[in-house]
Each structure stands twice: as C-alpha cells, then as structure tokens.
Amino acid sequence: MLDLKIRNGSVPDFEAGAMLAADIGVKDGMIVSVGRVEEAAKAEIDAEGLVVSPGFIDIHMHEETLVPGAPEPYDIARYMLAMGVTTAAAGNCGNTRQAVRDFLDFIDANGSPINYLTFAGHNSIRARAGVASPYEAATPAQIEAMAGLVAEDIEAGAIGLSFGLEYSPAVSFAEMIGAAGGAAGREILLSAHYRSDGPDGLSSVRELIALSEETGQAMQVSHLVSCTGFGDMRESLESLAAAKARGVDVLADSYPYDAFCTRIGSAVFDDGCFERWGKGFGAIRFLQEPLRGTTCDEASFRLAREEYPDSLVAAFVMNDDEAVMAIAHPLVIVASDGIYNRGFGHPRGAGAFPRVLGRYSRERGALSLVEALRKMTLLPASRLRLGRKGRIAVGCDADLVVFDPGRIVDTADYDSPTLPPLGIEAVLIGGRLALSPRGGPLPRLGRSIRREAIAGWSGGRKANA
Ligand SMILES: [Zn+2]
C-alpha cells in the first residue's frame, strides 16, 4: 500500500526535454513508482491538468535571523515554501546571519518549513577573524585565522564558501585564495557576489573564473543580472561558456527582476555607483520604514546611509531584456536571492520561481516550461550534488510541487513583497503535505542538510590535493 498517489499529472522528463503524463507513487518519503500506477494508496491527489514538478531548489537566497523561542521563528522560509521551494541554500553573498552550527542545530531541533543547506559566509568569517572594516585589508595572520574558521564551518556542515566582494572592497585575490584554503583538500562549492557591476561587471566575472581555476573548486557566480545586466550580459555569458568549455567548473544563477536589493549602508552605494549605472538617486526605492515606499533623493539617500544603514532598498538599474537573457541561458540556474528583514524586502523572495514560469516562460516564451523547471530543479540539485533531489524518478525524495501551468504567476511586488503566488496547488516535502491552498499551520517538514550527509561532497577530495 502506497502512502500517496498523485494521479494524471504532467511531469517533466529532462532527458526527453518534454512533459509527460504520469502517476507518481510515494512511500516512506520516497518516489517508488512513476508512470501508470495501479497500486492502492492511503491518500490520493488528482493532478489532472496540473504539473507535478520536483520541489524547487533555491541555490541562492538569504536566510532569516532565527528567533529561538518565538512562536514563529522563521521568516523567509515560509515565503519560499509558498512559492514551491522545498530546499534552499543559505549563507550567500559572504553573509551568514548566525553561526553555521547554530543555524543547522536549530533546524535539527525544531524542523523548518523547507530543507536548508548553507554556505559559510566569508564576510562574516572575516569579521570573526578580527578585520575591523570592509575597507581594511586583512593581515596574513587574519587570513590564516579565516582559513581555520572556514574549516570549522565546513566541519559544522557548510557545503562551501560564499564571497561578497562588492560589500568588502578591501578583499584581495590572495585573501580569497587563503580563506578557501580552509577546505584543505576537500571539495567545496564556492559562490560569489562579484567585486563590481555595470562597466566593471565583465572583469568581475573573469576574476571569479580565475578564482575557480586557481583553487580548483567549483564556482557559482551569484545573481548575474545585477552584475552584467547593464549592457554586458551577452558577453558575460560567453565568457562563462568559454571557461566551461576549457574545463573550469563555473555556472551562474540569476533572478527575474530588473532591480537589485541590499542594505542602503552597504559599500554597493559608495561614491561612483550612480555614474557606473548611468542612473540617479530616483532609481532607488526604500523598502523599509521609516522611508518605506518612497523614492530616493539626495537628501534621503545621505540621511538613510547615516541613520538607517541596515534598511533594505531596491535599485532599479538593470535592463529587463538582460534579466530575461540570463534566465534563458543554459548555464544559468534560477534562484531568488530572496532577502527580508522581518517581512520587508524585495518581492523576489516570494515570487521569483512563479515569475519565471508565468511571465518569462508562459507569457514571453523566453524558455520552455520543461527548461524553466530544469533550471529550478535538476540543475541546482546536481550543482549541490543532491543526488536524490531535482528529478521525478524511482528512489528520489518525494519533495514535490503541484501547480497549474496556465495560472502560475507571482503576485508579490515592491509594496507587498511577501504575497504568495497564484497557481500553486500543493507542496510536499518527503511525501507529506507541507503547504496546501487550504492554509493551516505549517508542519515544518524541512530538515538541515549537512555537507557530510551529501555523498557527492563528503567523498569529495580535490584531484590535485
Ligand atoms: Zn549578493
């Protein structure tokens, strides 16, 4: 007897590049049959007219600050689940909001709305190693301390090391090599928010390719749209493809919006940014109180940088057609880069995946449904070496999202950044209903996924080590 049968769904077959009609049988959290399933089940979902996809895997997002003891300690994880994400990678752009071990231990003890992996964030490690400011170069002793902290975080379960170079202008190439040396012969995944954007975007991408070559580690270039979506997207994609062709293990991710989002006090908004973007103060919109909803001018820009440096803002500075070009490229994984401060932030954290399916694929025809799904499931799963996720096949985890392909679309916007999408009918984690449109309390079926629990990483020794 099956635990669950999902009947008559349309299921992506990534090998064939097509959607196929199939039933899915689930038992003990796993997919045990795909195709014509006759066996009886304790529960059934009729998916006639609906797509049944592997749960979306968000390789690039920003986790919440967990609030132990609060009735609802999770923030962004709830919005992730509501848009079909069942597994997410935290700790991106060099930043972890709490220690890696504390984060994963909390999830082990309390469950989570989604499965979580995490990177170790280099900027957070840099501060722990005693570098006082992002504008201050690290000493050799501090770099050595960083390598030790990276090693600790990998042992605590981090899958890799993320950089946020634009936030820490003083980080040198040698510092990155030194910090990555904490992997000490183990394979890890590097991810990096590049050094600069706009006209400096291409050279920034090349620096990350060089870092991958130098360390021998795989490199995930973060949210490409906000790096080279200023006129250089095509060339940046070509340089990634050329690196890949000569054997460098490099991919990128990107989100489907023409505005980026970060803290107003960050180094991204240092002198010269508006010249680089060819835009003025009016391109920035405040997403948090006390200036929430207002457009920036010189006075509010200076005031906020001084008084509310942690306040999130959106900067409408990238080209929309290049956001689409990035998402449609075969080397680019769909990711949200979602970030919230207690529910305030950019709508991408609640809308990125449905937006690609509804607007980029269905409405604009920029990529097929099956290709869009591949970039949300199989591609990030293989990048993260999650061998049992990202596919609908016997033996895979029953993390699934059921949606209406004719209706799915994001509704979150810059005024209401956490609104759930339309068209998601059900989300399952480990074969159990994690979210249904009928609402109700979330059962927190998500688990931590530590590096040593992932066969593809724990056995991974670097070839040149
Ligand atoms: Zn970033």
Residues whose N, C-alpha, C, O or C-beta is under 5 A from the ligand:
A	BS01	ZN	C93 H193
